[in-house]
């Protein structure tokens, strides 16, 4: 798939960008990505499907004592986001290139994250592609495993069918998560829900934005 984004002149990602292949070694559930950061004991949040990194750029400034890992499988977006984090000097952020659901589900250690963000992910609208959606019965179990006690899973989408999909999976995971009203992050402006590029585009188009927060049950 092409995205119309080539390498930008002067693009630099060293220190901010990392390939999943560099981390995905050893035994299953043994990788702790907090070790990527200078201060690994800080609160740790993961964004799956970071795109061009707008949420990370905006929110990391508001939470300088929190470490953020963004994961993006589209290489042009990953590089753009990693370079963007570097240009903003956000030492509490990293970008990873790879399959986020594989990394989180197979490689990551237990109880590492305080928050997981899933904002405007690809809805994979065709029925034969639904298995590619990030939220599945199995991944809900992995999100639960990754989160610390009381950890949060934020879900936001503009896609009505994907929202219904989320609701069905949330209902089946009622023993793993409690539902809570989503509260916009500090970086959202005005009546924005999250304030990503996708949200701003979709709001202009008049699409409804659906959101929910799930709290990890112990």
C-alpha positions as CSV (number, residue, x, y, z in Angstrom):
1,X,0.0,0.0,0.0
2,X,1.3,3.4,-0.9
3,X,0.8,6.6,1.2
4,X,2.1,9.3,-1.0
5,X,4.9,10.1,1.5
6,X,8.5,9.7,0.5
7,X,11.5,10.3,2.7
8,X,11.6,14.0,3.8
9,X,14.8,15.9,3.2
10,X,16.8,16.1,6.4
11,X,14.6,13.4,8.1
12,X,16.4,11.9,11.1
13,X,15.0,9.3,13.4
14,X,18.0,8.0,15.3
15,X,17.2,8.1,19.1
16,X,13.5,8.3,18.5
17,X,12.7,5.5,16.0
18,X,13.2,1.8,16.4
19,X,12.2,-1.3,14.5
20,X,10.2,-4.0,16.1
21,X,12.8,-6.5,14.8
22,X,15.3,-4.9,17.1
23,X,13.1,-5.7,20.2
24,X,11.3,-8.9,19.2
25,X,13.9,-11.3,20.5
26,X,14.0,-13.9,23.3
27,X,11.0,-15.6,24.9
28,X,7.4,-14.7,24.4
29,X,6.1,-12.0,26.9
30,X,9.7,-11.1,27.8
31,X,10.2,-7.7,26.2
32,X,9.8,-4.6,28.4
33,X,9.8,-1.5,26.1
34,X,10.1,0.8,29.1
35,X,13.8,0.0,29.0
36,X,14.0,2.1,25.8
37,X,13.7,5.3,27.9
38,X,16.2,7.1,30.1
39,X,13.9,6.9,33.0
40,X,12.1,3.5,32.7
41,X,10.4,3.7,36.1
42,X,8.1,6.5,34.9
43,X,4.5,6.0,34.0
44,X,4.2,4.4,30.6
45,X,1.6,4.8,27.9
46,X,1.3,3.1,24.5
47,X,-0.4,4.4,21.4
48,X,-1.2,1.7,18.8
49,X,-1.5,3.2,15.2
50,X,0.2,6.5,15.8
51,X,0.0,7.7,12.2
52,X,2.0,11.0,11.9
53,X,2.4,11.3,15.7
54,X,0.0,14.2,16.3
55,X,-1.4,12.8,19.6
56,X,2.1,12.0,20.9
57,X,3.5,15.4,20.0
58,X,0.6,17.2,21.7
59,X,0.2,15.0,24.8
60,X,3.9,14.3,25.7
61,X,4.4,18.0,26.3
62,X,1.5,18.0,28.8
63,X,2.9,14.9,30.6
64,X,6.7,15.3,30.7
65,X,7.0,12.8,33.5
66,X,5.3,10.0,31.4
67,X,7.0,7.9,28.8
68,X,5.1,7.3,25.5
69,X,5.6,4.6,22.9
70,X,3.9,5.0,19.6
71,X,3.6,2.0,17.2
72,X,3.0,2.4,13.5
73,X,3.2,-0.3,10.8
74,X,3.2,2.1,7.8
75,X,6.9,3.0,7.3
76,X,6.4,6.5,5.9
77,X,4.2,7.5,8.8
78,X,6.5,5.9,11.3
79,X,9.5,7.8,9.9
80,X,7.6,11.1,9.8
81,X,6.4,10.7,13.4
82,X,9.8,9.7,14.7
83,X,11.4,12.7,13.1
84,X,8.6,14.9,14.3
85,X,9.2,13.8,17.9
86,X,12.9,14.5,17.4
87,X,12.3,17.9,16.1
88,X,10.2,18.7,19.1
89,X,12.9,17.4,21.4
90,X,10.5,15.0,23.2
91,X,12.9,12.8,25.1
92,X,9.9,11.0,26.8
93,X,8.7,9.6,23.4
94,X,9.7,6.8,21.1
95,X,8.3,5.5,17.8
96,X,8.4,1.8,16.9
97,X,7.9,0.4,13.3
98,X,6.1,-2.9,13.1
99,X,2.9,-4.9,13.7
100,X,1.6,-3.5,17.0
101,X,-0.8,-6.3,17.8
102,X,1.9,-8.9,17.4
103,X,4.4,-6.9,19.5
104,X,1.9,-6.3,22.3
105,X,0.3,-9.7,22.2
106,X,3.3,-11.9,21.7
107,X,6.4,-10.1,22.8
108,X,5.6,-7.6,25.6
109,X,5.9,-8.5,29.2
110,X,3.0,-8.4,31.7
111,X,1.8,-5.3,33.6
112,X,3.9,-2.7,31.9
113,X,1.5,0.0,30.8
114,X,-0.6,2.5,32.6
115,X,-2.6,3.5,29.5
116,X,-3.1,2.1,26.0
117,X,-4.5,4.4,23.3
118,X,-6.4,3.2,20.2
119,X,-7.4,6.2,18.2
120,X,-9.0,6.1,14.7
121,X,-7.5,2.8,13.8
122,X,-8.0,1.3,10.3
123,X,-11.6,-0.1,10.4
124,X,-10.9,-2.8,7.8
125,X,-14.5,-2.5,6.5
126,X,-14.6,-5.6,4.3
127,X,-15.8,-8.7,6.2
128,X,-12.9,-10.8,5.0
129,X,-10.5,-8.3,6.6
130,X,-12.2,-8.1,10.0
131,X,-9.6,-10.5,11.4
132,X,-7.1,-7.6,10.9
133,X,-8.9,-5.3,13.3
134,X,-6.8,-4.5,16.4
135,X,-9.6,-5.3,18.8
136,X,-10.4,-9.1,18.9
137,X,-11.4,-11.4,21.7
138,X,-7.8,-12.5,22.0
139,X,-6.3,-9.0,21.9
140,X,-8.6,-7.9,24.7
141,X,-7.0,-10.5,26.9
142,X,-3.6,-9.2,25.8
143,X,-4.5,-5.6,26.6
144,X,-5.7,-6.8,30.1
145,X,-2.4,-8.6,30.6
146,X,-0.3,-5.6,29.5
147,X,-2.0,-3.1,31.7
148,X,-1.2,-2.5,35.3
149,X,-3.8,-2.8,38.0
150,X,-6.4,-0.1,37.3
151,X,-4.9,0.6,33.9
152,X,-6.9,2.3,31.1
153,X,-7.7,1.3,27.5
154,X,-9.0,4.2,25.4
155,X,-11.0,3.5,22.2
156,X,-12.0,6.2,19.8
157,X,-13.3,5.8,16.2
158,X,-15.4,7.6,13.7
159,X,-16.5,4.4,12.0
160,X,-20.0,3.2,13.0
161,X,-19.4,-0.5,12.1
162,X,-16.1,-0.6,13.9
163,X,-17.8,1.1,16.9
164,X,-20.4,-1.7,16.9
165,X,-17.5,-4.2,16.7
166,X,-15.9,-2.6,19.7
167,X,-19.1,-2.7,21.7
168,X,-19.6,-6.4,21.0
169,X,-16.1,-7.2,22.1
170,X,-16.4,-5.0,25.2
171,X,-19.5,-6.9,26.2
172,X,-17.7,-10.2,25.9
173,X,-14.8,-8.9,27.9
174,X,-16.9,-7.7,30.8
175,X,-14.9,-9.9,33.2
176,X,-11.7,-8.1,32.1
177,X,-12.8,-4.4,31.9
178,X,-15.2,-2.0,33.4
179,X,-16.6,0.7,31.1
180,X,-16.1,4.4,31.9
181,X,-16.9,7.6,30.0
182,X,-14.0,8.8,27.9
183,X,-12.4,12.0,29.1
184,X,-10.5,14.1,26.4
185,X,-6.7,14.4,27.0
186,X,-5.3,17.7,28.1
187,X,-4.0,18.3,24.6
188,X,-7.4,18.3,23.0
189,X,-8.7,21.7,22.1
190,X,-12.2,23.1,22.5
191,X,-14.7,20.4,21.9
192,X,-12.2,17.9,20.4
193,X,-12.3,14.3,21.6
194,X,-8.6,13.6,21.1
195,X,-7.4,16.2,18.6
196,X,-5.6,14.0,16.0
197,X,-5.4,14.8,12.4
198,X,-7.9,12.2,11.6
199,X,-10.4,13.6,14.0
200,X,-10.1,17.1,12.7
201,X,-10.6,15.8,9.1
202,X,-13.6,13.6,10.0
203,X,-15.3,16.4,12.1
204,X,-15.2,18.7,9.0
205,X,-16.9,15.8,7.1
206,X,-19.6,15.7,9.8
207,X,-18.8,12.2,11.0
208,X,-19.8,11.3,14.6
209,X,-17.0,10.4,16.9
210,X,-17.5,7.4,19.3
211,X,-15.3,7.0,22.4
212,X,-15.1,4.9,25.5
213,X,-12.6,4.1,28.3
214,X,-12.1,0.7,29.7
215,X,-10.7,0.1,33.2
216,X,-8.7,-3.0,33.9
217,X,-10.4,-5.3,36.3
218,X,-8.1,-7.1,38.8
